[in-house]
């Protein structure tokens, strides 16, 4: 390897580690929201919206509390962020959610034109990646499996408690 190749390899590894650290910081905040849902006997999914490295909205599932099947964490956090920003587009924002969004939520994320989606655990049954078609905005960058173990664990604990 030439000196430049080593330098660029170092930079890419450094920034990959830095991004992972940022992702984990915000995913931890989403997990705190999931714990609030867990304590309310809601399916424990939490979400936050980050804009310019600041959390501008936090939410968790409220489907049981509101008796509303659309009150998913992602829907709640998109609404809160749009209100905070004063507009419907989240073009400079990243949405962090503990569980892979369902088709409804992925569609809403697409309509919001969020710049990024970061999720923890995959949803093997209802996750949007199991569906055909483009639900997210074409410019939305997706990162998965951030704190996957912790995000999966809270779901397992919730459903064990239900049995």
N, C-alpha and C positions, 0 to 999 in steps of 0.2 A: 504494500500500500504506500502511496505517496503521502507526504505531510498533509496536503489538503484533504485527501480522502479520510485520513484519521481525524482531522479537525471536524469535518462535516459529520462523521459518524458520531463523534463525541457530542456535537451540538444536537443531533437528532435524538440521541439517547437521553440527553439532559432535558430537552423540551418534552419528550414523551413522559419522562418521570415527573416533570413539573406539572404537565397537564393531568396526569393520573392523580397527583396529589390534590389539585384543584377539584377534579371530579369527585374525589372521595370526600373532600370537605363539604361540598354541596349535597352529595348523596347522604351524608350523615344528617344534614338538616332535613332532607326528605324522610329519612328513617325516623327522626323525631316526630314528624307528622304522622307517619304510619303507626307509631306507638300511641299517639293520641286516638287514632281510629280504633286500635286494638282495645284500649281502655273503655271506649264507648260501645264495644261489641259490634263494631263495623269491620268489614274486611279491611285488614291493615295495609292500605296503600297510601303513601304520602307523596307530595310533590312540592317543588319550589321552582320559582322562575328567577333566573339570574340575568341581570343586565349590567354591563360595565363592572363586573365582579362584585355586585351588590345584590343580595336577595331582595327582590321587590314584592314577592308574593309567596305565601305559604298556604297549603291546603291539604286536606285528607278526605277520604271517602266519607260521604254523609248520606248514602242512599237510604239507610234505615232511619236515621234521625229526621230527614226531610221527607221520608216516604216518596222518594223520587228516584227512579232507576237511572236517570241521567246525572245524578249528583256524584259522579266519580271525582277523584282527587284532581285529575287533569282538567276536567271541565271547570271545577271550582277555581283552580289556580290560574287558568287562562282568563277567566272573568275578572279575578282580583288584579291580575297584572295589567289587563286592558284598562281597567278603571284607574289604576295607579298611573299608567302612562298617558291616559286621556285619549286613547285611540285603540282600534281593534287589531292592529298588526303588531306582532312581537318580533319584528325583523332583526333587531339587535339583541335578542334574548335567547337563552338556552333553558329548556324545560328539563328538570331532573325529576324522575319518578322511580319509585322503588320496584315497580312491576311493569313489564312491557305493556304498553297501552293496547286496549282493545280497538276494534275497527272504528267505533264511534269516536273515541278519544283521538285516535290517529287522524281521523278526518278533521276534527276540530283543530288539532295541532297544525295540520296542513292549511286550513283556512286562516289560521292566525299568522302563517308565514314565519313561524319561529325559525331562527337561524340554526338552532341545535336541539337535539333530543338525546338525553343520556338516561339510560334505564339500568336498573340493577338486575333483577331476575327475569328470565324469559317466562312467558305464559304459554305453556304447551297446548292449552285448550282454546283460549280466546284471544291470543296475541295477534296483533295486526299483521305480523310477518307470515302468518298462516293463510292469509287472504290473498287473492289475486288482485292486481291493480295497484295503481299509485295513489296512496292515501296521503302521504306527506308531501309537502312542497318540494319541488325538485332541488332546491338549494339547501334544504335542511340536512345538516350533517348529523349522523347517528353514531352514538357510541353505546355499546352494550356491555353487560357483565361487570359493571362497576359495583364493588361490594356485593357481588352476587350472592355469596354465602349468607351474609347478614340479612339481605332482602328476602332470600328464600326461607331462611330460618323463621322469621316472624310470621310468614304465611303458614308454615308447617305447624308452629305452636298454636296459631289461631284455630286451624281446622281440627287439630287434636283436641283442643278444649271443647269444640262443638260436638265431638263424638261421644 
